[in-house]
Amino acid sequence: MASPKAFNIVPSDLKGPTDSVTLITGGAAGIGLQTALLLHDICPKNKIILLDHHQLNPQQAPESFIKSNRVLALQCDLTNWTSQREAFEAGVQRFGTIDNVFVNAGIAEYKDQFFKDELDEQGKLKEPDRRVYDVDLAAANDTVKLAIHHMRKNKNGKAGGNIVLTASLAGYLASAGAPLYSAAKHGSFALFRLILCSLCLSVLSHSCCNQKVKQLTIFLP
């Protein structure tokens, strides 16, 4: 059996997407921002919609990108359905359509929710903090729902689109010290795999990107 070989991908290897509108959640920093910068530079006709709780930071994003008329950066509470729905609508109103959606927003494990007890003002056990679930699973589910909704409405020969989910090795294996993060990533990965059974009857194409393994797995109908 041949041993695996390492390979590198440079921007010049990437040929698409071109002349399309891409929405990225968690796009103000990290993987989301770098994806946005890359797509913005691949084709001068590409347009980018960024949804994030934070504004773009001039120390992380070039001024030319921040001021580009091909970029729409929106502050959005992704855990709030109305906020996320209105952000999608604003993107469509600005650019006319959404061709690609990167379900990228996520946060790391927050405190110990199982073995360290916190008490409320009445001295009773405090309800656990579920922000990791809210962002990494529930908000991701809402993004997928909104993506499918808008891609079904695409016209001018561009019906359908692409949905990319930023996953994690924690979506395959339990990550020590991060039980809620691992559970959320298992859940979002399972959602993506199972919903394919329904989407295979549509014109959508799908891919799931594992940021830890640096591997792109493409599921085709």
VOKOLLUM-213787 format. One record per residue (C-alpha): x, y, z. Coordinates in nm, 4 decimals, always signed. Last residue first. Layout:
BEGIN
+----------+----------+----------+
|        x |        y |        z |
+----------+----------+----------+
|        X |        Y |        Z |
...
+----------+----------+----------+
***
This chain:
BEGIN
+----------+----------+----------+
|        x |        y |        z |
+----------+----------+----------+
|  -2.6332 |  +1.3634 |  -0.5672 |
|  -2.2671 |  +1.4604 |  -0.5079 |
|  -2.0938 |  +1.4728 |  -0.1728 |
|  -1.7538 |  +1.6412 |  -0.1876 |
|  -1.4972 |  +1.5873 |  +0.0866 |
|  -1.2300 |  +1.8539 |  +0.1105 |
|  -0.9471 |  +1.7690 |  +0.3439 |
|  -0.7442 |  +2.0006 |  +0.5631 |
|  -0.7766 |  +1.7465 |  +0.8474 |
|  -0.8637 |  +2.0165 |  +1.0973 |
|  -1.0686 |  +2.2445 |  +0.8710 |
|  -1.2906 |  +1.9657 |  +0.7445 |
|  -1.4773 |  +2.1045 |  +0.4458 |
|  -1.8158 |  +1.9614 |  +0.3555 |
|  -1.9432 |  +1.9937 |  +0.0015 |
|  -2.2817 |  +2.0114 |  -0.1612 |
|  -2.4462 |  +2.0647 |  -0.4964 |
|  -2.8040 |  +2.1856 |  -0.5180 |
|  -3.0267 |  +2.0970 |  -0.8138 |
|  -3.2805 |  +1.9115 |  -0.6046 |
|  -3.3502 |  +1.5423 |  -0.5562 |
|  -3.0153 |  +1.4964 |  -0.3864 |
|  -3.1336 |  +1.7564 |  -0.1356 |
|  -3.3472 |  +1.5078 |  +0.0507 |
|  -3.0822 |  +1.2437 |  +0.1098 |
|  -2.8258 |  +1.5217 |  +0.1481 |
|  -3.0084 |  +1.6232 |  +0.4652 |
|  -2.8552 |  +1.3196 |  +0.6306 |
|  -2.4913 |  +1.4027 |  +0.5662 |
|  -2.5229 |  +1.7699 |  +0.6545 |
|  -2.7235 |  +1.7045 |  +0.9670 |
|  -2.4740 |  +1.4406 |  +1.0803 |
|  -2.1903 |  +1.6932 |  +1.0419 |
|  -2.3869 |  +1.9533 |  +1.2356 |
|  -2.4634 |  +1.7092 |  +1.5154 |
|  -2.1106 |  +1.5717 |  +1.5486 |
|  -1.9888 |  +1.9332 |  +1.5536 |
|  -2.2370 |  +2.0232 |  +1.8282 |
|  -2.1490 |  +1.7173 |  +2.0361 |
|  -1.7777 |  +1.7896 |  +2.0042 |
|  -1.8259 |  +2.1535 |  +2.1037 |
|  -2.0410 |  +2.0458 |  +2.3974 |
|  -1.7879 |  +1.7875 |  +2.5181 |
|  -1.4736 |  +1.9995 |  +2.4757 |
|  -1.2156 |  +1.8795 |  +2.7298 |
|  -1.0994 |  +1.5917 |  +2.5131 |
|  -1.2345 |  +1.6156 |  +2.1582 |
|  -1.4631 |  +1.3228 |  +2.0751 |
|  -1.3931 |  +1.1985 |  +1.7244 |
|  -1.5621 |  +1.2588 |  +1.3892 |
|  -1.7162 |  +1.6043 |  +1.4368 |
|  -1.4326 |  +1.6902 |  +1.6754 |
|  -1.2064 |  +1.6675 |  +1.3684 |
|  -1.3880 |  +1.9807 |  +1.2679 |
|  -1.6561 |  +2.1047 |  +1.0288 |
|  -1.6833 |  +2.4167 |  +0.8157 |
|  -1.9908 |  +2.3470 |  +0.6031 |
|  -1.9978 |  +2.4483 |  +0.2369 |
|  -2.3296 |  +2.4891 |  +0.0564 |
|  -2.3261 |  +2.5368 |  -0.3203 |
|  -2.5983 |  +2.6610 |  -0.5526 |
|  -2.9392 |  +2.5911 |  -0.6971 |
|  -3.0950 |  +2.7638 |  -0.9946 |
|  -2.8409 |  +2.9699 |  -1.1893 |
|  -3.0055 |  +2.9737 |  -1.5314 |
|  -3.1399 |  +3.3247 |  -1.4861 |
|  -3.3128 |  +3.2370 |  -1.1606 |
|  -3.2323 |  +3.1588 |  -0.7982 |
|  -3.5413 |  +3.0983 |  -0.5847 |
|  -3.4408 |  +2.7503 |  -0.4701 |
|  -3.1069 |  +2.8963 |  -0.3689 |
|  -3.2836 |  +3.1357 |  -0.1310 |
|  -3.4663 |  +2.8700 |  +0.0680 |
|  -3.1749 |  +2.6251 |  +0.0632 |
|  -2.9416 |  +2.8886 |  +0.2076 |
|  -3.1948 |  +2.9955 |  +0.4697 |
|  -3.2319 |  +2.6397 |  +0.5967 |
|  -2.8559 |  +2.5826 |  +0.5934 |
|  -2.8009 |  +2.9045 |  +0.7908 |
|  -3.0684 |  +2.8052 |  +1.0429 |
|  -2.8983 |  +2.4703 |  +1.1020 |
|  -2.5662 |  +2.6491 |  +1.1542 |
|  -2.7328 |  +2.8756 |  +1.4110 |
|  -2.8619 |  +2.5724 |  +1.6011 |
|  -2.5367 |  +2.3747 |  +1.5862 |
|  -2.2201 |  +2.5760 |  +1.6429 |
|  -2.3771 |  +2.9001 |  +1.7622 |
|  -2.6585 |  +2.7885 |  +1.9933 |
|  -2.4867 |  +2.4648 |  +2.0921 |
|  -2.1775 |  +2.6560 |  +2.2066 |
|  -2.3965 |  +2.9210 |  +2.3730 |
|  -2.5699 |  +2.6615 |  +2.5902 |
|  -2.4702 |  +2.7854 |  +2.9359 |
|  -2.6061 |  +2.5426 |  +3.1933 |
|  -2.9002 |  +2.6498 |  +3.4134 |
|  -2.7831 |  +2.7479 |  +3.7592 |
|  -2.8154 |  +2.5062 |  +4.0512 |
|  -3.0022 |  +2.6798 |  +4.3306 |
|  -2.8724 |  +2.9486 |  +4.5677 |
|  -3.1585 |  +3.1836 |  +4.4954 |
|  -2.9351 |  +3.4219 |  +4.2996 |
|  -2.8197 |  +3.1333 |  +4.0795 |
|  -2.5567 |  +2.8750 |  +4.1635 |
|  -2.2702 |  +2.7545 |  +3.9486 |
|  -2.1506 |  +2.3936 |  +3.9545 |
|  -1.8285 |  +2.2768 |  +3.7934 |
|  -1.8386 |  +1.9217 |  +3.6579 |
|  -2.0761 |  +1.9488 |  +3.3636 |
|  -2.0714 |  +2.2915 |  +3.1966 |
|  -1.6964 |  +2.3473 |  +3.2182 |
|  -1.6230 |  +2.6815 |  +3.0506 |
|  -1.7096 |  +2.7679 |  +2.6903 |
|  -1.5916 |  +2.5214 |  +2.4243 |
|  -1.4904 |  +2.6955 |  +2.1024 |
|  -1.7048 |  +2.9165 |  +1.8819 |
|  -1.8443 |  +2.8766 |  +1.5318 |
|  -1.9410 |  +3.0586 |  +1.2150 |
|  -1.8539 |  +2.8768 |  +0.8905 |
|  -2.1662 |  +2.7775 |  +0.7036 |
|  -2.0238 |  +2.8959 |  +0.3701 |
|  -2.3096 |  +2.9752 |  +0.1339 |
|  -2.2730 |  +2.9920 |  -0.2440 |
|  -2.5015 |  +3.1257 |  -0.5167 |
|  -2.6953 |  +3.3987 |  -0.3377 |
|  -2.9034 |  +3.6347 |  -0.5540 |
|  -2.9811 |  +3.9951 |  -0.6449 |
|  -2.6642 |  +4.1593 |  -0.5113 |
|  -2.7944 |  +4.4185 |  -0.2654 |
|  -3.1491 |  +4.2900 |  -0.2088 |
|  -3.0195 |  +3.9352 |  -0.1872 |
|  -2.7666 |  +4.0340 |  +0.0789 |
|  -3.0275 |  +4.2295 |  +0.2743 |
|  -3.2580 |  +3.9260 |  +0.2667 |
|  -2.9836 |  +3.7031 |  +0.4033 |
|  -2.9219 |  +3.9550 |  +0.6817 |
|  -3.2954 |  +3.9719 |  +0.7563 |
|  -3.3087 |  +3.5944 |  +0.8018 |
|  -3.0048 |  +3.6010 |  +1.0304 |
|  -3.1517 |  +3.8680 |  +1.2561 |
|  -3.4949 |  +3.7071 |  +1.2586 |
|  -3.3556 |  +3.3657 |  +1.3493 |
|  -3.1374 |  +3.4931 |  +1.6341 |
|  -2.8334 |  +3.2765 |  +1.7021 |
|  -2.6598 |  +3.4357 |  +1.4033 |
|  -2.6711 |  +3.7773 |  +1.5669 |
|  -2.5700 |  +3.9865 |  +1.2673 |
|  -2.3339 |  +4.2695 |  +1.1828 |
|  -2.3346 |  +4.2903 |  +0.8054 |
|  -2.0410 |  +4.3184 |  +0.5660 |
|  -2.1380 |  +4.3647 |  +0.2003 |
|  -1.8404 |  +4.3333 |  -0.0333 |
|  -1.8403 |  +4.3939 |  -0.4096 |
|  -1.8427 |  +4.7716 |  -0.3637 |
|  -1.5016 |  +4.7291 |  -0.2028 |
|  -1.4377 |  +4.9505 |  +0.0994 |
|  -1.3456 |  +4.6661 |  +0.3374 |
|  -1.1499 |  +4.4852 |  +0.0655 |
|  -0.9429 |  +4.7868 |  -0.0387 |
|  -0.8858 |  +4.8655 |  +0.3280 |
|  -0.7189 |  +4.5287 |  +0.3726 |
|  -0.8691 |  +4.2953 |  +0.6345 |
|  -0.7018 |  +4.1990 |  +0.9627 |
|  -0.5880 |  +4.5321 |  +1.1078 |
|  -0.8849 |  +4.7069 |  +0.9473 |
|  -1.1137 |  +4.4836 |  +1.1590 |
|  -1.4434 |  +4.3919 |  +0.9942 |
|  -1.7320 |  +4.4347 |  +1.2361 |
|  -1.8240 |  +4.1693 |  +1.4893 |
|  -2.1308 |  +3.9461 |  +1.5329 |
|  -2.0691 |  +3.8221 |  +1.1810 |
|  -2.2357 |  +3.7885 |  +0.8440 |
|  -2.0243 |  +3.8587 |  +0.5361 |
|  -2.1710 |  +3.8886 |  +0.1865 |
|  -1.9162 |  +3.8654 |  -0.0974 |
|  -1.9428 |  +3.9433 |  -0.4690 |
|  -1.7346 |  +3.7810 |  -0.7422 |
|  -1.7019 |  +3.9761 |  -1.0680 |
|  -1.3312 |  +4.0596 |  -1.0269 |
|  -1.2598 |  +3.6865 |  -0.9937 |
|  -1.0217 |  +3.4991 |  -0.7657 |
|  -0.9502 |  +3.8063 |  -0.5505 |
|  -1.2862 |  +3.8292 |  -0.3727 |
|  -1.2940 |  +3.4518 |  -0.3318 |
|  -0.9579 |  +3.4556 |  -0.1537 |
|  -1.0427 |  +3.7503 |  +0.0695 |
|  -1.3739 |  +3.5888 |  +0.1665 |
|  -1.2099 |  +3.2557 |  +0.2469 |
|  -0.9515 |  +3.4350 |  +0.4609 |
|  -1.2321 |  +3.6163 |  +0.6416 |
|  -1.4260 |  +3.2988 |  +0.7158 |
|  -1.1206 |  +3.0990 |  +0.8205 |
|  -1.0216 |  +3.3588 |  +1.0800 |
|  -1.2007 |  +3.6923 |  +1.1038 |
|  -1.5059 |  +3.8944 |  +1.0021 |
|  -1.6704 |  +3.6157 |  +0.8014 |
|  -1.8364 |  +3.4181 |  +1.0783 |
|  -2.1082 |  +3.3349 |  +0.8282 |
|  -2.0068 |  +3.3543 |  +0.4628 |
|  -2.2384 |  +3.4452 |  +0.1747 |
|  -2.1060 |  +3.4077 |  -0.1793 |
|  -2.2400 |  +3.5774 |  -0.4916 |
|  -2.1081 |  +3.4527 |  -0.8246 |
|  -1.9133 |  +3.5656 |  -1.1311 |
|  -1.6492 |  +3.3006 |  -1.0701 |
|  -1.6264 |  +3.0139 |  -0.8239 |
|  -1.3707 |  +2.9243 |  -0.9180 |
|  -1.0349 |  +2.8618 |  -1.0817 |
|  -0.8172 |  +2.7773 |  -0.7831 |
|  -0.4656 |  +2.6552 |  -0.8572 |
|  -0.3319 |  +3.0139 |  -0.8620 |
|  -0.4350 |  +3.0479 |  -0.4987 |
|  -0.1909 |  +2.7736 |  -0.3932 |
|  -0.2855 |  +2.4196 |  -0.2945 |
|  -0.0215 |  +2.2029 |  -0.1308 |
|  +0.0223 |  +1.8282 |  -0.1305 |
|  +0.1395 |  +1.5648 |  +0.1158 |
|  +0.1682 |  +1.2076 |  +0.0019 |
|  +0.0041 |  +0.9084 |  +0.1644 |
|  +0.2068 |  +0.5855 |  +0.1732 |
|  +0.1429 |  +0.3347 |  -0.1021 |
|  +0.0000 |  +0.0000 |  +0.0000 |
+----------+----------+----------+
***
